[in-house]
C-alpha cells in the first residue's frame, strides 16, 4: 500500500480558453475541477493505475468539503484533518494555441495551527501500514520541519520507504529521512548549492550527499535516475500534450505505484513517464487519458 501526506491540497481548476486576453473578461470554453495539489494529484494517478492508496489530508472550509467529495469520488481512501483556514484554489489557464504550456495561478497553501499539526501527525501515526510513504508539494506555514522530519523517521522505523517530491528549505531538511528523491534539475541544483551539468550528474550528487536513490527530470530533455547504484536514462517525452499541469505529479504517482508492486526500476520509470504523458493529453491534474 501507498500512504501519501497531503499538507497543501487545493481545488485545482483548469480553464480551457480560446486565447487569454489580458485586461478583459475571459470566458472559458470548458472548466475542469479536481481534488488537487501535488499530493492529491499523485494519489489520484496512482489510484487510476490500480494502486491501493491512503491519503492523510488537511482540509478546511467549503473548498475543503469540495476537495474531499472529489477525492472520495476518485476512489482514494482518506483520513481528513479539519483546518480552520480555507483550502486554496489553484488555476491552470490553457489556451487553444498555447502549445504545451499553461498560465498557472497558485494560491499559497492554508497554514496549520499548532493543534491542527498535532492532529495531522497523530493521524499519520495511526494510518494503515504502508510499504511506501510519499510526501509531495509545498509545506505550509505552521508545519514544523523538525516535527515533519521526525514523522518521516518514525515511518521508516516501522518499515515504510519514504519518497519526496518537494523543494526549497523543506527538501533540504527532509532529504536525509528519505529513500527516494524525485526533483527537477533546478531543484537539485538549489538543494546542492551548485549547478549540475545534466540530470545524471545531479542524481549522482544527490546520492553522494544524502545516500538516496534519485530521479531527476529535465523538461523536454527527459532526465535520469540512480537506483541501487545503477544509472538509468529517462528519455524525452514521446508526445507533448496541451495540459502539462499535474504531469510531474502523475509521474510521481505512477512511480510509487510501480515500486509498490515490486516492478523492476526501469519498468517503473517507463510506467511513470507514461502516466505523465497521459496526464498531459487531457484536462485535470492527475487525470490520465485512456490507454
C-alpha positions as a printed Julia matrix, in Angstrom:
291×3 Matrix{Float64}:
   0.0    0.0     0.0
   0.99   3.63   -0.59
   0.47   6.31    2.06
   0.54   9.93    0.9
   0.72  13.03    3.08
  -1.24  15.96    1.65
  -0.41  19.07    3.66
  -1.07  21.54    0.83
  -4.15  20.33   -1.08
  -6.11  22.56   -3.43
  -9.17  22.74   -5.57
  -7.37  22.58   -8.92
  -9.35  24.21  -11.71
  -8.42  24.12  -15.4
  -9.96  26.7   -17.74
  -9.81  25.95  -21.47
  -9.64  29.29  -23.3
  -9.59  30.22  -26.95
  -6.97  32.83  -26.02
  -6.08  34.64  -22.79
  -6.99  38.32  -23.2
  -5.19  40.43  -20.61
  -7.29  43.15  -19.04
 -10.52  41.75  -20.49
 -13.25  39.31  -19.5
 -12.27  35.74  -20.39
 -14.99  33.11  -20.71
 -13.71  29.51  -20.62
 -14.78  27.06  -23.28
 -14.63  24.29  -20.65
 -13.91  24.01  -16.92
 -12.42  21.01  -15.12
 -12.1   20.84  -11.32
 -10.27  18.13   -9.37
  -9.1   17.39   -5.84
  -5.65  18.8    -6.35
  -2.36  19.96   -5.0
   0.65  17.84   -5.88
  -0.01  15.12   -3.31
  -3.65  14.52   -4.27
  -2.83  14.63   -7.97
  -0.21  11.93   -7.39
  -2.66   9.88   -5.31
  -5.35  10.08   -7.99
  -2.94   9.0   -10.73
  -1.68   6.08   -8.64
  -5.24   5.0    -7.83
  -6.21   5.19  -11.52
  -3.37   2.79  -12.25
  -4.72   0.34   -9.67
  -2.71   1.22   -6.57
  -4.02   0.84   -3.03
  -3.64   4.4    -1.73
  -4.41   6.05    1.6
  -4.13   9.83    1.94
  -3.88  11.88    5.11
  -5.12  15.3     4.04
  -5.58  18.68    5.76
  -8.79  20.35    4.52
 -10.71  23.45    5.56
 -13.84  25.4     4.66
 -16.18  25.0     1.72
 -13.32  24.36   -0.68
 -12.1   21.63    1.65
 -15.51  19.97    1.5
 -15.47  20.11   -2.29
 -11.98  18.61   -2.44
 -12.98  15.82   -0.04
 -16.05  14.93   -2.13
 -14.0   14.77   -5.31
 -11.29  12.69   -3.68
 -13.84  10.15   -2.47
 -15.35  10.06   -5.96
 -11.88   9.22   -7.26
 -11.89   6.15   -5.03
  -8.98   7.33   -2.87
  -9.17   6.3     0.79
  -8.54   9.24    3.07
  -8.21  10.44    6.64
  -9.27  14.08    6.81
  -7.81  16.52    9.32
 -10.04  19.6     9.64
  -8.48  23.05    9.38
  -9.9   26.42   10.31
  -8.37  28.04    7.21
  -9.99  27.67    3.79
  -8.38  25.22    1.38
  -6.84  27.11   -1.54
  -7.84  27.25   -5.2
  -5.26  26.89   -7.99
  -5.93  27.76  -11.63
  -4.43  26.49  -14.89
  -5.34  28.6   -17.93
  -4.87  26.61  -21.13
  -5.05  28.46  -24.45
  -6.03  26.73  -27.67
  -2.9   27.98  -29.41
  -0.67  27.92  -26.36
   1.22  24.74  -27.2
   2.47  22.59  -24.33
   2.19  25.28  -21.67
  -0.38  26.88  -19.4
  -0.66  30.02  -17.33
  -0.89  28.89  -13.71
  -2.16  30.89  -10.72
  -1.48  29.15   -7.41
  -2.7   30.44   -4.06
  -0.44  29.71   -1.06
  -1.38  26.64    0.95
  -3.59  27.07    4.01
  -1.49  27.28    7.21
  -1.89  24.85   10.1
  -2.33  25.91   13.69
  -0.24  24.1    16.31
  -3.13  21.87   17.38
  -4.02  21.11   13.74
  -0.47  19.97   13.06
  -0.61  17.75   16.15
  -3.83  16.16   14.88
  -2.32  15.66   11.44
   0.77  13.94   12.88
  -1.42  11.72   15.07
  -3.5   10.74   12.02
  -0.36   9.77   10.1
   0.86   7.65   13.01
  -2.47   5.78   13.21
  -2.88   5.27    9.43
  -2.59   1.77    7.93
   0.93   0.45    7.44
   2.35   1.22    4.0
   5.28  -0.07    2.0
   5.8    3.44    0.58
   5.08   6.83    2.1
   5.04   9.78   -0.3
   5.33  13.44    0.67
   4.62  15.8    -2.17
   4.07  19.52   -2.6
   4.85  22.65   -0.62
   5.0   22.65    3.17
   2.54  25.23    4.55
   3.08  27.62    7.41
   2.66  26.17   10.87
   4.22  22.81    9.96
   7.48  22.41   11.9
  10.12  20.92    9.63
  11.78  19.15   12.55
   8.45  17.62   13.55
   7.81  16.54    9.96
  11.31  15.08    9.73
  10.68  13.09   12.91
   7.37  11.84   11.48
   9.16  10.52    8.39
  11.83   8.92   10.57
   9.11   7.13   12.57
   7.53   5.84    9.37
  10.88   4.46    8.21
  11.43   2.8    11.59
   8.11   0.99   11.06
   9.25  -0.34    7.69
   7.94   2.24    5.22
  10.16   3.62    2.49
   9.89   7.38    2.06
   9.73   9.21   -1.28
   9.87  13.02   -1.5
   8.69  15.38   -4.24
   9.1   18.82   -2.68
  11.59  21.67   -2.88
  13.29  24.52   -1.07
  14.13  24.52    2.63
  11.81  21.59    3.3
  13.64  19.37    0.82
  16.99  20.2     2.39
  15.71  19.41    5.88
  13.85  16.21    4.97
  16.11  14.61    2.35
  18.12  12.76    4.99
  14.99  10.87    6.07
  14.09   9.7     2.57
  14.85   6.7     0.42
  13.97   8.31   -2.92
  14.04  11.9    -4.15
  12.1   12.99   -7.24
  13.13  16.52   -8.26
  13.85  18.51  -11.38
  17.36  19.66  -12.25
  16.81  23.21  -10.97
  15.55  21.88   -7.61
  18.55  19.56   -7.38
  20.93  22.46   -8.07
  19.21  24.59   -5.42
  19.41  21.76   -2.88
  23.08  21.05   -3.57
  24.08  24.71   -3.87
  25.69  24.34   -7.29
  24.77  23.88  -10.93
  24.85  20.36  -12.35
  25.93  19.54  -15.89
  22.99  17.23  -16.5
  20.36  15.11  -14.77
  22.68  12.11  -14.4
  25.26  14.24  -12.59
  22.51  15.57  -10.34
  21.43  12.02   -9.42
  24.99  11.07   -8.53
  25.46  14.22   -6.44
  22.19  13.64   -4.55
  23.21  10.07   -3.79
  26.64  11.2    -2.6
  25.15  13.87   -0.32
  22.14  12.02    1.11
  22.65   8.33    0.33
  19.32   8.16   -1.53
  18.01   6.88   -4.83
  17.12   9.79   -7.1
  15.05  10.65  -10.13
  15.9   14.0   -11.73
  13.74  15.33  -14.55
  14.97  17.89  -17.06
  11.98  19.08  -19.08
  11.83  18.12  -22.75
  15.34  16.66  -22.43
  14.0   13.81  -20.32
  16.1   13.08  -17.24
  17.94  10.41  -15.35
  17.7    8.17  -12.3
  20.03   6.33   -9.96
  18.67   3.27   -8.15
  20.7    0.81   -6.08
  23.82   2.27   -7.65
  22.6    1.62  -11.2
  22.11   4.61  -13.52
  19.04   4.87  -15.72
  18.22   7.23  -18.57
  14.81   8.87  -18.69
  14.05   9.53  -22.38
  12.42  12.69  -23.59
   8.62  12.58  -23.8
   7.28  10.64  -26.77
   4.39  13.08  -27.05
   3.74  16.57  -25.68
   0.17  17.32  -24.62
  -1.7   20.6   -24.11
  -2.26  20.14  -20.36
   1.15  19.98  -18.64
  -0.09  20.9   -15.14
  -0.02  17.77  -12.98
   2.26  15.72  -15.24
   5.09  15.69  -12.7
   2.6   14.63  -10.02
   1.29  11.85  -12.27
   4.88  10.72  -12.81
   5.38  10.54   -9.04
   2.13   8.63   -8.52
   2.95   6.21  -11.31
   6.44   5.64   -9.94
   5.16   4.9    -6.42
   2.53   2.52   -7.81
   5.12   0.57   -9.8
   7.6    0.4    -6.91
   4.82  -0.69   -4.53
   4.01  -3.52   -6.95
   7.66  -4.59   -6.99
   8.29  -3.85  -10.67
  11.91  -3.53  -11.86
  13.06   0.06  -11.58
  13.43   0.52  -15.33
   9.84  -0.67  -15.77
   8.72   1.7   -13.0
  10.3    4.64  -14.85
   8.54   3.65  -18.07
   5.19   3.43  -16.29
   5.76   6.78  -14.56
   6.67   8.5   -17.81
   3.6    7.04  -19.5
   1.38   8.37  -16.67
   2.89  11.85  -17.09
   2.27  11.85  -20.83
  -1.29  10.57  -20.4
  -1.97  13.37  -17.89
  -0.84  16.0   -20.41
  -3.36  14.83  -23.02
  -6.49  15.68  -21.02
  -7.64  18.47  -18.69
  -7.47  17.85  -14.94
  -4.27  17.48  -12.94
  -3.59  13.83  -12.1
  -6.24  12.68  -14.58
  -4.95  10.09  -17.07
  -6.11   9.77  -20.66
  -7.41   6.28  -21.54
  -4.84   3.88  -22.93
